[in-house]
């Protein structure tokens, strides 16, 4: 059984809140339940799975939305100072990542306990067996240096493998940022990096620095970071009533946001993160300045936003690809893709838990404040596991425990 999760986005906590602890507890509980359910085979008999592979498909850490980059050093620079700052950030983020990653390390060390096979092909809960677990962490666009973080974080001692791609016999797991037009690089930073550092981190530092309600404002920053970057003005407009006390404070936050957008545009031009004589920066800045919940971009900006938000093909061929970053519309007509990244939100869209785009691309919304109160994860079964089903979403329930997507209701392998 393969379990893929992504976008935990654990920050240093200075301006962006870490994920709630309960999300991780629920995730590991659901992984255990999925491993037990996977033992039921297509013929109705029970036999424990041979192994469980847990892949963290990128952005386990958020090394961009931090006030550590607001001095004279930026994360996309190759200077020694940037490497030192990045190592400091990893060490600080480890304080919030320690508990869930140690839980993953315990699975790698001890395995996961499931019932053994009893008489007549039924599970025997009183006689558990330990199924081996392999844990792999992939680098993402928010933590591209995770492989080089070995000096700061003990991956080898924890038994967690680190890399860029996980390849199985029939499934390939990638982060997927390479398929995002916002993540393409010409010179200087990508638009994603620039928006995360010179807009969102700067905005977060300004609002958190003011006395009172610091925790709520850190959660606001996390909500903005969890959604699609070009949806930030819509998300800010929707979240403001819950994180401010009155119209005056709301107006102040909006003013800070707009000044941060203006500063971001200057920094983006200075660093040269977009081509075409900075037309992309100007159009995006115009749109980011629209904070109203029902705002709609004018046609020129709308065309550019849609172009920048339409993912490129991520793969082809017959292998199933699971991507942690990209949203709806990913993949070409010949590709079979499952994505765990946040889909775009528009004012007239209901924020559904799961959306299906063209070519059978299935998506689950990743944002903790934007979507479900759970981590995005999917279990993909090997031949015969899980009653013959192809896959099931994990942790797809709201705070009240209601499961929005019934297990087995997503026939991923048949979707393309």
C-alpha positions as CSV (number, residue, x, y, z in Angstrom):
1,X,0.0,0.0,0.0
2,X,1.3,3.4,-0.9
3,X,0.2,6.5,1.1
4,X,1.0,9.9,-0.4
5,X,0.6,13.2,1.5
6,X,1.9,16.7,0.8
7,X,1.9,20.3,1.7
8,X,2.3,20.1,5.4
9,X,4.1,23.4,5.0
10,X,5.6,23.5,8.5
11,X,7.1,27.0,9.0
12,X,9.4,28.5,11.6
13,X,6.3,30.0,13.2
14,X,7.4,33.7,13.3
15,X,4.7,35.0,10.9
16,X,2.9,31.9,9.7
17,X,1.1,29.5,12.1
18,X,2.1,25.8,12.0
19,X,-0.5,23.2,11.2
20,X,-2.7,22.3,14.3
21,X,-1.3,19.2,16.1
22,X,-4.6,17.4,15.7
23,X,-4.2,17.2,12.0
24,X,-1.1,15.0,12.4
25,X,-2.7,12.8,15.0
26,X,-5.7,12.3,12.8
27,X,-3.5,11.6,9.8
28,X,-1.5,8.8,11.4
29,X,-4.7,7.3,12.9
30,X,-6.2,7.2,9.4
31,X,-3.0,5.7,7.9
32,X,-3.3,2.9,10.5
33,X,-6.9,2.3,9.6
34,X,-6.2,2.3,5.9
35,X,-3.4,-0.3,6.3
36,X,-5.9,-2.5,8.2
37,X,-8.6,-2.1,5.5
38,X,-6.1,-2.7,2.7
39,X,-5.7,-6.3,4.0
40,X,-9.1,-7.2,2.7
41,X,-8.7,-8.6,-0.8
42,X,-10.8,-8.7,-3.8
43,X,-12.1,-12.2,-3.0
44,X,-13.3,-11.1,0.4
45,X,-10.6,-12.8,2.4
46,X,-8.2,-11.0,4.7
47,X,-4.4,-11.1,4.4
48,X,-2.1,-8.4,5.9
49,X,-0.4,-6.1,3.4
50,X,3.2,-6.8,2.7
51,X,4.4,-3.3,3.2
52,X,3.4,0.4,3.6
53,X,5.2,3.1,1.8
54,X,4.6,6.6,3.1
55,X,5.7,9.4,0.8
56,X,5.7,13.1,1.8
57,X,5.4,14.6,-1.7
58,X,7.0,18.0,-1.1
59,X,6.5,21.2,0.9
60,X,6.8,19.3,4.2
61,X,8.4,22.5,5.4
62,X,7.7,26.1,4.4
63,X,11.0,27.8,4.1
64,X,9.8,30.8,2.2
65,X,7.0,32.5,4.4
66,X,9.4,33.7,7.1
67,X,10.6,37.1,8.3
68,X,14.1,35.7,8.2
69,X,14.3,36.7,4.5
70,X,13.2,40.3,4.9
71,X,16.7,41.7,5.5
72,X,19.4,41.8,2.8
73,X,19.3,38.0,2.0
74,X,16.8,36.1,-0.2
75,X,16.3,32.4,-0.4
76,X,17.0,32.2,-4.1
77,X,20.4,33.7,-3.8
78,X,23.5,31.4,-3.9
79,X,25.4,33.3,-1.3
80,X,26.8,31.7,1.8
81,X,24.6,33.9,3.9
82,X,21.5,32.5,2.3
83,X,22.6,28.9,3.0
84,X,23.2,29.8,6.7
85,X,19.8,31.6,7.0
86,X,18.1,28.5,5.4
87,X,19.8,26.2,7.9
88,X,18.6,28.4,10.8
89,X,15.1,28.3,9.4
90,X,15.1,24.5,9.2
91,X,16.2,24.3,12.8
92,X,13.5,26.7,13.9
93,X,10.8,24.8,11.9
94,X,11.9,21.5,13.4
95,X,10.4,22.6,16.7
96,X,7.0,22.3,15.0
97,X,7.9,19.4,12.8
98,X,9.5,17.3,15.4
99,X,6.4,15.5,16.7
100,X,4.9,14.4,13.4
101,X,8.2,13.5,11.8
102,X,9.2,11.5,14.9
103,X,5.9,9.7,14.6
104,X,6.8,8.8,11.0
105,X,10.2,7.7,12.1
106,X,8.7,5.3,14.7
107,X,6.6,3.7,11.9
108,X,9.8,3.3,9.9
109,X,11.6,1.7,12.8
110,X,8.8,-0.5,14.2
111,X,6.4,-0.9,11.4
112,X,2.6,-0.6,11.6
113,X,0.5,-3.1,13.6
114,X,-2.4,-4.7,11.8
115,X,-4.4,-7.8,12.6
116,X,-2.9,-11.1,11.4
117,X,-5.0,-13.5,9.2
118,X,-7.2,-15.8,11.3
119,X,-9.2,-18.8,10.3
120,X,-11.4,-18.7,7.3
121,X,-9.6,-15.6,5.9
122,X,-10.8,-13.2,8.6
123,X,-8.7,-10.7,10.6
124,X,-7.5,-11.7,14.1
125,X,-7.2,-8.5,16.0
126,X,-5.8,-10.2,19.1
127,X,-2.8,-11.4,17.2
128,X,-1.3,-8.3,15.5
129,X,1.6,-8.4,13.1
130,X,4.0,-5.5,12.3
131,X,4.0,-4.5,8.6
132,X,7.2,-2.8,7.4
133,X,6.9,0.9,6.7
134,X,9.2,2.9,4.4
135,X,9.1,6.7,4.7
136,X,10.4,9.0,2.0
137,X,10.3,12.8,1.9
138,X,10.5,14.7,-1.4
139,X,11.7,18.2,-1.9
140,X,9.1,20.8,-2.9
141,X,9.2,24.4,-4.1
142,X,8.8,25.7,-0.5
143,X,11.6,23.4,0.8
144,X,13.9,22.8,-2.2
145,X,16.9,22.5,0.1
146,X,15.4,19.7,2.2
147,X,18.1,17.3,0.9
148,X,20.8,19.7,1.9
149,X,19.3,20.1,5.4
150,X,20.9,16.9,6.6
151,X,23.4,18.9,8.7
152,X,20.6,20.6,10.5
153,X,18.1,17.7,10.7
154,X,18.8,14.0,11.4
155,X,17.1,12.3,8.4
156,X,19.5,9.3,8.4
157,X,19.1,8.7,12.1
158,X,15.3,8.9,11.8
159,X,15.2,6.4,8.9
160,X,13.5,8.9,6.6
161,X,14.8,8.8,3.0
162,X,15.0,12.2,1.2
163,X,14.9,12.8,-2.6
164,X,13.2,14.4,-5.5
165,X,11.1,11.6,-7.0
166,X,9.7,8.3,-5.8
167,X,9.2,5.6,-8.5
168,X,7.3,2.4,-8.0
169,X,6.3,-0.3,-10.5
170,X,3.0,1.4,-11.5
171,X,3.0,4.7,-9.6
172,X,5.4,7.7,-9.7
173,X,5.3,10.4,-7.0
174,X,6.6,13.9,-7.7
175,X,6.1,17.3,-6.1
176,X,4.9,18.8,-9.3
177,X,6.1,22.4,-9.1
178,X,7.9,22.0,-12.4
179,X,4.4,21.9,-14.0
180,X,3.4,25.2,-12.5
181,X,3.9,28.3,-14.7
182,X,4.3,30.4,-11.5
183,X,7.3,28.3,-10.6
184,X,9.3,28.7,-13.9
185,X,12.6,30.5,-13.6
186,X,14.3,32.8,-16.1
187,X,16.5,34.9,-14.0
188,X,16.1,35.8,-10.4
189,X,13.3,34.3,-8.3
190,X,10.2,32.5,-9.5
191,X,6.9,34.3,-9.1
192,X,6.0,31.8,-6.4
193,X,9.1,32.6,-4.4
194,X,8.7,36.3,-4.9
195,X,5.1,36.3,-3.8
196,X,5.8,34.1,-0.8
197,X,8.8,36.2,0.5
198,X,8.3,39.7,-0.7
199,X,4.6,39.8,-0.3
200,X,3.2,37.3,2.1
201,X,6.1,37.1,4.5
202,X,6.4,40.9,4.5
203,X,2.6,41.3,5.1
204,X,2.7,38.7,7.9
205,X,5.6,40.4,9.6
206,X,3.8,43.7,9.6
207,X,0.4,42.5,11.0
208,X,1.9,40.1,13.5
209,X,4.2,42.8,14.9
210,X,1.2,44.8,16.1
211,X,0.1,44.1,19.7
212,X,-2.8,41.7,20.2
213,X,-4.3,38.9,18.2
214,X,-0.9,37.7,17.0
215,X,-2.0,34.0,16.9
216,X,-5.1,34.8,14.8
217,X,-3.0,36.8,12.3
218,X,-0.5,34.0,12.0
219,X,-3.4,31.7,11.2
220,X,-4.5,34.3,8.6
221,X,-1.1,34.1,7.0
222,X,-1.3,30.3,6.9
223,X,-4.7,30.5,5.3
224,X,-3.3,32.7,2.5
225,X,-0.2,30.5,2.1
226,X,-2.4,27.4,1.8
227,X,-4.4,28.5,-1.2
228,X,-3.4,29.3,-4.7
229,X,-1.1,32.4,-4.7
230,X,-3.3,34.3,-7.2
231,X,-6.4,33.7,-5.0
232,X,-4.8,35.6,-2.0
233,X,-7.0,38.8,-2.4
234,X,-10.1,36.7,-2.5
235,X,-9.0,34.6,0.5
236,X,-8.0,37.7,2.5
237,X,-11.4,39.3,1.8
238,X,-13.2,36.1,3.1
239,X,-11.0,35.6,6.2
240,X,-10.8,39.2,7.4
241,X,-14.0,39.2,9.5
242,X,-12.7,36.3,11.5
243,X,-9.3,37.7,12.4
244,X,-10.2,41.4,13.0
245,X,-12.1,43.2,15.7
246,X,-14.2,45.8,14.0
247,X,-14.1,47.9,10.8
248,X,-11.2,50.0,11.8
249,X,-8.9,47.1,12.3
250,X,-10.1,45.5,9.1
251,X,-9.3,48.6,7.2
252,X,-5.9,48.7,8.8
253,X,-5.1,45.1,7.7
254,X,-6.2,45.9,4.1
255,X,-4.0,49.0,4.1
256,X,-1.0,46.9,5.2
257,X,-1.8,44.3,2.5
258,X,-2.0,47.0,-0.2
259,X,1.3,48.6,0.9
260,X,2.9,45.1,0.9
261,X,1.6,44.5,-2.7
262,X,3.1,47.8,-3.8
263,X,6.5,46.9,-2.1
264,X,6.3,43.4,-3.7
265,X,5.9,44.9,-7.2
266,X,9.0,47.0,-6.7
267,X,11.0,44.1,-5.4
268,X,9.8,41.8,-8.2
269,X,10.9,44.3,-10.8
270,X,14.2,44.7,-9.1
271,X,14.9,41.0,-8.9
272,X,13.6,40.4,-12.5
273,X,11.3,37.5,-11.6
274,X,9.0,38.0,-14.7
275,X,9.6,38.6,-18.4
276,X,7.8,40.8,-21.0
277,X,9.0,44.1,-19.6
278,X,7.4,43.4,-16.2
279,X,3.9,43.3,-17.6
280,X,3.1,40.2,-15.6
281,X,4.2,41.9,-12.4
282,X,2.0,45.0,-13.1
283,X,-1.1,42.9,-13.9
284,X,-0.7,40.6,-10.9
285,X,-0.1,43.6,-8.6
286,X,-3.3,45.2,-9.9
287,X,-5.2,42.1,-9.2
288,X,-3.7,41.4,-5.7
289,X,-4.8,44.9,-4.7
290,X,-8.4,43.8,-5.1
291,X,-9.3,42.5,-1.6
292,X,-13.1,42.5,-1.9
293,X,-14.6,39.0,-1.5
294,X,-16.5,39.3,-4.7
295,X,-13.8,41.0,-6.7
296,X,-13.3,40.0,-10.3
297,X,-10.3,40.8,-12.4
298,X,-10.6,43.0,-15.5
299,X,-10.2,41.1,-18.8
300,X,-6.5,41.8,-19.3
301,X,-5.5,40.7,-15.8
302,X,-8.0,37.8,-16.0
303,X,-6.3,36.5,-19.1
304,X,-2.8,36.7,-17.6
305,X,-4.0,35.2,-14.3
306,X,-5.7,32.2,-16.0
307,X,-2.5,31.6,-18.1
308,X,-0.3,31.7,-15.1
309,X,-2.6,29.5,-13.1
310,X,-3.1,26.8,-15.7
311,X,-0.6,24.0,-14.9
312,X,1.5,22.5,-17.6
313,X,1.5,18.8,-18.4
314,X,3.3,16.9,-15.6
315,X,3.7,13.5,-17.2
316,X,2.7,11.1,-20.0
317,X,2.6,7.4,-20.5
318,X,0.8,4.7,-18.7
319,X,2.2,5.2,-15.1
320,X,-0.1,6.8,-12.6
321,X,1.5,10.0,-11.3
322,X,0.7,11.5,-7.9
323,X,1.7,15.1,-7.6
324,X,1.7,17.2,-4.4
325,X,1.7,20.7,-5.9
326,X,-0.4,21.2,-9.0
327,X,-4.1,21.9,-9.2
328,X,-7.0,21.2,-11.6
329,X,-6.2,21.0,-15.3
330,X,-2.9,19.3,-14.8
331,X,-1.7,16.7,-17.1
332,X,-2.4,16.0,-20.8
333,X,-5.1,13.8,-22.2
334,X,-2.7,10.8,-22.2
335,X,-1.7,11.2,-18.6
336,X,-3.1,9.7,-15.4
337,X,-2.6,12.2,-12.6
338,X,-3.7,12.6,-9.1
339,X,-2.9,15.9,-7.4
340,X,-2.9,16.9,-3.8
341,X,-2.3,20.6,-4.4
342,X,-4.8,23.4,-3.8
343,X,-7.2,24.1,-6.7
344,X,-8.0,27.7,-7.7
345,X,-10.8,29.4,-5.9
346,X,-13.1,31.8,-7.6
347,X,-15.9,33.9,-6.0
348,X,-18.6,31.9,-7.7
349,X,-17.2,28.5,-6.8
350,X,-18.3,26.4,-3.9
351,X,-15.2,25.3,-2.1
352,X,-15.8,21.6,-2.6
353,X,-13.4,19.1,-1.0
354,X,-12.7,17.3,-4.3
355,X,-12.8,18.6,-7.8
356,X,-12.2,16.7,-11.1
357,X,-10.6,18.5,-14.0
358,X,-10.2,17.5,-17.6
359,X,-8.5,14.2,-18.5
360,X,-9.7,12.6,-15.3
361,X,-7.5,14.7,-13.0
362,X,-8.7,14.3,-9.5
363,X,-7.8,16.9,-6.9
364,X,-8.2,17.4,-3.2
365,X,-7.9,20.8,-1.6
366,X,-4.9,21.1,0.6
367,X,-5.4,24.3,2.6
368,X,-6.1,23.8,6.3
369,X,-7.8,27.2,6.6
370,X,-9.1,27.1,3.0
371,X,-10.5,23.6,2.8
372,X,-10.9,20.5,5.0
373,X,-9.6,20.4,8.6
374,X,-7.3,17.5,7.6
375,X,-4.0,16.9,5.7
376,X,-4.3,16.0,2.0
377,X,-3.5,12.3,1.6
378,X,-4.4,9.4,-0.6
379,X,-3.9,5.6,-0.2
380,X,-3.2,3.7,-3.4
381,X,-3.5,0.0,-3.2
382,X,-1.4,-2.7,-4.8
383,X,-3.0,-5.6,-6.7
384,X,-5.7,-7.2,-4.7
385,X,-5.5,-4.9,-1.7
386,X,-8.4,-2.9,-0.3
387,X,-11.0,-5.2,-1.7
388,X,-9.8,-4.7,-5.2
389,X,-10.3,-0.9,-5.1
390,X,-7.7,1.3,-6.7
391,X,-7.5,4.0,-4.0
392,X,-9.2,6.0,-1.3
393,X,-8.8,9.5,0.1
394,X,-7.6,9.7,3.7
395,X,-8.6,12.2,6.4
396,X,-11.3,13.6,4.1
397,X,-13.7,14.7,6.9
398,X,-14.6,17.9,8.5
399,X,-14.3,18.8,12.2
400,X,-17.5,17.0,13.0
401,X,-16.2,13.7,11.6
402,X,-18.4,13.7,8.5
403,X,-16.6,12.0,5.6
404,X,-17.2,13.9,2.5
405,X,-15.7,11.5,0.0
406,X,-16.6,7.8,0.8
407,X,-13.6,5.4,0.7
408,X,-13.3,3.8,-2.7
409,X,-15.4,6.5,-4.4
410,X,-12.5,7.8,-6.3
411,X,-11.6,5.2,-9.0
412,X,-8.3,6.9,-9.8
413,X,-6.8,4.2,-12.0
414,X,-9.9,4.2,-14.2
415,X,-10.2,8.0,-14.4
416,X,-8.2,8.7,-17.5
